[in-house]
């Protein structure tokens, strides 16, 4: 999931030159892998970077369906990223 999000991530031009941060998100996916909820839980320190990662999560969906061993109709997942211009498209 994380690799798919990083592949969709584009470093925002409006971010401070060299901005680096560790944004974290809680996401909720359904049994088919569709994104149902997204919430920023820790900011990178840059609104532009946080928005870029949130957009990448949305664009990367749908994800692989969760394993059948995980109960429930929805599966919560915590994602954390280390983001900087050297890491992104």
N, C-alpha and C positions, 0 to 999 in steps of 0.2 A: 504494500500500500504506500509506504513512504517513498519508495523508488518511483512509483507512478506519479506521485505528487511532485517530486523533485523534477521529473522529466517535463512536467507541465509548467514549471515555475519560470517566470521571466523576471529578472531583477529590475525593479522600477527605476527609470531614469531620474525621477524626482527624489529618490532617496539620497541622503547625504553621501557624498563620495566616500566609498569604502565602508559604509554603514554595515555593521555586523551585529547580529542579535540571535536570540534563542526563543523565537515565538513558540507557544504551545497551544494546542487546540484540543477540545473534546469534540468528537464527532459521534454521530449515531447513524448506523447503517441498518437497513432491513435485511431480511433473509435472502433477498435477491442481490444485495450489494449496493443498492441505491442509497445515496446520502439523504438522510432525513433531518439532520440537525447539525449545526456547526457553531461552536462557541470558542472565542479566544479566551484562554485561561492565563496566559502569561505573554506580555508584550515583548517585542524585540527591542523596543525603545524608539522605533520608527513606525509611524502610522502607515507610510507607504509600503514598507516591507511587510507589515502585518496584513495589509490589504492584498498584497501580491500573493502571499502564502494562502490566504483564505480563498482567493480566486483560483489558485492552482488546485486546491483541494476540490473545489466545486467542478472545475474543468476535468479533473482526473476521474471523477465518478462516471459511471458506476465502477465499483470495486469488485474483487472476487467475493462471491457469497461466503459468509462465515461458515466454519465447519459445523456439521449437524450436531456435534457433541456440545456445542455452546447453546444453552437453552434460551428460549424467549423469541419473540417476534422481532425485537430490535437488539442490536449489539453495540454497547458503548466502547469507544476506542480512544485512547489518549495518544496524540501525536506531538512530538517535539522536534524542532528543526534547529540546526545551526546554519544561519543564512548570511552570506556575504557575496559580493560581486564575483569573486573567483569561482564560486560554486554553481553559478547559474547560467542559463542560456542568454 
